[in-house]
């Protein structure tokens, strides 16, 4: 049987390292992965995939990755279930990551964060100067770092 997963996406929040009662390091995280196509409005949507990583790799992720970091992970899909406090059976499907790789340098990540903050500040300033009559988001600068790398065997 084959159960392999390769994902490239951005962390939705900074990793929160925890330890189990037996001392095993673990990080649960969500990876935002862009879809390969656009919707009817021409916008690219993303899937938010729940993942978990263990031991030394979890400690490394907590030390080096942060919200918005572009990561590649490899691992497997795993399902589990448990009974919650209300007595209901809860089913969970997640990717158990074996390892991860940061796909942009710390400088690229910092530059992207600065670009996003500047765009946010400009949008906030323009909102204070003139009323907004529609619900569209301000144009955010696009960074070359936001494109997903070409992974052999994966169609773009």
C-alpha positions as CSV (number, residue, x, y, z in Angstrom):
1,X,0.0,0.0,0.0
2,X,1.1,3.6,-0.7
3,X,0.2,6.5,1.5
4,X,2.5,9.5,0.6
5,X,1.7,13.2,0.8
6,X,3.8,16.1,-0.5
7,X,2.4,19.6,0.2
8,X,3.7,23.1,-0.4
9,X,2.0,25.9,1.3
10,X,2.1,28.6,4.0
11,X,1.7,28.3,7.7
12,X,-1.5,29.9,8.9
13,X,0.0,30.7,12.3
14,X,3.3,30.3,14.1
15,X,4.0,26.8,15.4
16,X,3.1,26.1,19.0
17,X,5.5,23.5,20.4
18,X,4.0,21.2,23.0
19,X,5.2,18.1,24.8
20,X,3.3,14.9,25.5
21,X,3.2,13.4,29.0
22,X,6.0,11.1,27.9
23,X,8.1,14.0,26.7
24,X,7.6,13.7,22.9
25,X,7.7,17.1,21.1
26,X,4.7,17.8,18.8
27,X,3.4,20.6,16.7
28,X,-0.1,20.7,15.2
29,X,-0.3,23.2,12.4
30,X,-2.4,24.2,9.4
31,X,-0.9,24.6,5.9
32,X,-2.7,26.8,3.4
33,X,-2.2,25.2,0.0
34,X,-3.2,27.1,-3.1
35,X,-5.4,25.2,-5.6
36,X,-4.1,24.8,-9.2
37,X,-7.0,26.6,-10.7
38,X,-9.1,29.8,-10.2
39,X,-12.8,30.1,-9.3
40,X,-15.4,31.7,-11.5
41,X,-14.3,35.2,-10.3
42,X,-10.7,34.5,-11.3
43,X,-9.5,34.2,-7.7
44,X,-7.2,31.5,-6.5
45,X,-8.6,29.6,-3.5
46,X,-6.7,27.6,-1.0
47,X,-7.3,24.5,1.0
48,X,-6.4,24.6,4.7
49,X,-4.9,21.2,5.6
50,X,-4.4,20.1,9.2
51,X,-1.0,18.5,9.9
52,X,1.0,17.3,12.8
53,X,4.8,16.8,13.1
54,X,6.7,15.0,15.9
55,X,10.0,14.9,17.8
56,X,13.1,16.8,16.6
57,X,11.4,17.9,13.4
58,X,8.7,19.5,15.6
59,X,11.3,21.3,17.6
60,X,13.0,22.6,14.5
61,X,9.7,23.8,13.0
62,X,9.0,25.7,16.2
63,X,12.5,27.3,16.1
64,X,12.7,28.2,12.4
65,X,9.2,28.6,11.0
66,X,6.6,31.3,11.7
67,X,3.2,32.4,10.4
68,X,3.3,32.8,6.7
69,X,6.5,30.7,6.2
70,X,6.5,28.8,2.9
71,X,7.0,25.1,3.6
72,X,7.2,21.8,1.8
73,X,6.2,18.8,3.9
74,X,6.3,15.1,3.2
75,X,4.3,12.6,5.2
76,X,1.2,10.5,5.1
77,X,-2.5,10.9,5.7
78,X,-3.8,9.4,8.9
79,X,-7.3,9.1,10.4
80,X,-8.3,8.8,14.0
81,X,-11.4,9.2,16.1
82,X,-12.3,9.9,19.7
83,X,-15.3,10.6,21.8
84,X,-15.7,14.2,22.9
85,X,-17.1,15.5,26.2
86,X,-20.6,15.4,24.8
87,X,-20.3,11.7,24.0
88,X,-20.2,12.3,20.3
89,X,-17.7,10.4,18.0
90,X,-15.3,12.8,16.3
91,X,-13.4,11.8,13.2
92,X,-10.1,13.5,12.3
93,X,-8.1,13.3,9.1
94,X,-4.7,14.9,9.1
95,X,-1.3,14.7,7.5
96,X,1.4,13.3,9.7
97,X,4.5,15.1,8.5
98,X,7.8,13.1,8.5
99,X,9.8,16.2,7.7
100,X,9.6,19.7,6.3
101,X,11.7,22.2,4.4
102,X,11.7,25.9,4.5
103,X,11.4,27.2,0.9
104,X,12.4,30.8,1.3
105,X,15.2,32.4,3.1
106,X,14.7,34.3,6.3
107,X,15.3,37.5,4.4
108,X,12.7,36.7,1.7
109,X,10.2,35.9,4.5
110,X,10.9,39.1,6.3
111,X,10.7,41.2,3.1
112,X,7.3,39.6,2.3
113,X,6.1,40.4,5.8
114,X,7.3,44.0,5.4
115,X,5.5,44.3,2.0
116,X,2.3,43.0,3.5
117,X,2.6,45.4,6.5
118,X,3.2,48.4,4.1
119,X,0.2,47.4,2.0
120,X,-1.9,47.1,5.1
121,X,-0.8,50.5,6.4
122,X,-1.4,52.1,3.0
123,X,-4.9,50.6,2.9
124,X,-5.6,51.8,6.4
125,X,-4.4,55.3,5.6
126,X,-6.6,55.5,2.5
127,X,-9.6,54.3,4.5
128,X,-9.1,57.1,6.9
129,X,-9.0,59.6,4.0
130,X,-11.9,58.5,1.9
131,X,-14.9,56.3,2.3
132,X,-14.9,52.8,0.8
133,X,-17.9,51.9,-1.3
134,X,-17.3,48.3,-2.1
135,X,-16.2,45.1,-0.2
136,X,-13.2,44.4,-2.3
137,X,-9.9,44.0,-0.5
138,X,-7.0,46.3,-1.3
139,X,-4.5,45.1,-3.9
140,X,-1.7,43.3,-2.0
141,X,1.8,43.2,-3.5
142,X,2.7,39.9,-4.9
143,X,6.1,38.4,-4.1
144,X,8.0,36.0,-6.3
145,X,8.4,33.9,-3.1
146,X,4.6,33.2,-3.0
147,X,4.8,31.1,-6.2
148,X,5.0,27.4,-5.5
149,X,8.2,25.7,-6.7
150,X,8.2,23.1,-9.4
151,X,8.3,19.7,-7.7
152,X,9.2,16.8,-10.0
153,X,6.3,14.6,-10.6
154,X,3.8,17.2,-9.6
155,X,1.7,19.0,-12.3
156,X,1.4,22.7,-11.8
